[in-house]
Amino acid sequence: MTSPTKGIANPILDTPTLQEDRNRWRWGFTPQSENWNGRFAMIGFVAALLTELASNQGFLHYWSLVQTLIPPVQ
């Protein structure tokens, strides 16, 4: 007895599974760009935090981007 689906290809089972490299650089709105955006944001946040800790003033004040009328506490 032969199977009724013997000559019919199953598109779900016959397609090879592709493993995408999640770290590869690709242009556009892709999951890879979201990963890189998150990594760069974490690096920027840590850099701003270390700048504030080392200089004892805010990041914007350190680069003289914000001027205040209140003198710093000493």
C-alpha positions as CSV (number, residue, x, y, z in Angstrom):
1,M,0.0,0.0,0.0
2,T,1.4,3.4,-1.0
3,S,1.1,6.6,1.0
4,P,-1.3,9.2,-0.5
5,T,1.2,12.0,0.1
6,K,4.2,10.2,-1.3
7,G,4.9,12.5,-4.2
8,I,3.9,15.8,-2.5
9,A,6.6,17.9,-0.9
10,N,5.9,19.3,2.5
11,P,7.2,23.0,2.4
12,I,7.4,23.2,6.2
13,L,9.5,20.1,6.8
14,D,11.6,20.3,3.6
15,T,12.9,23.8,4.1
16,P,16.4,23.9,5.7
17,T,16.7,25.8,8.9
18,L,19.0,28.8,8.6
19,Q,21.0,29.9,11.6
20,E,21.5,33.7,11.3
21,D,24.6,35.2,12.9
22,R,23.0,37.6,15.4
23,N,26.3,39.6,15.7
24,R,26.9,40.2,12.0
25,W,26.6,43.8,10.9
26,R,23.6,44.4,8.7
27,W,22.0,47.7,7.5
28,G,18.4,48.5,8.1
29,F,15.9,47.6,10.9
30,T,17.0,44.1,11.8
31,P,17.4,42.3,15.0
32,Q,21.2,42.7,14.6
33,S,20.9,46.5,14.5
34,E,18.9,46.3,17.8
35,N,21.6,44.3,19.4
36,W,24.3,46.7,18.2
37,N,22.2,49.7,19.3
38,G,21.8,48.2,22.8
39,R,25.6,47.5,23.1
40,F,26.5,51.0,22.1
41,A,24.0,52.4,24.5
42,M,25.4,50.4,27.4
43,I,28.9,51.6,26.5
44,G,27.8,55.2,26.4
45,F,25.9,54.9,29.7
46,V,29.0,53.4,31.5
47,A,31.2,56.1,29.9
48,A,28.9,58.9,31.2
49,L,28.7,57.2,34.6
50,L,32.5,56.9,34.9
51,T,32.9,60.6,33.8
52,E,30.5,61.7,36.6
53,L,32.2,59.6,39.2
54,A,35.7,60.8,38.2
55,S,34.9,64.5,37.9
56,N,32.3,64.8,40.7
57,Q,30.0,66.7,38.4
58,G,27.4,65.9,35.8
59,F,28.2,64.8,32.3
60,L,26.8,67.9,30.7
61,H,28.5,70.2,33.2
62,Y,31.8,68.4,32.6
63,W,31.7,69.3,28.9
64,S,30.4,72.8,29.7
65,L,27.2,72.2,27.9
66,V,25.0,73.4,30.8
67,Q,25.7,76.5,32.8
68,T,24.1,77.0,36.2
69,L,23.7,80.0,38.4
70,I,24.1,78.0,41.5
71,P,27.8,77.6,42.5
72,P,29.0,74.0,43.1
73,V,29.1,72.7,46.6
74,Q,32.6,72.4,48.0
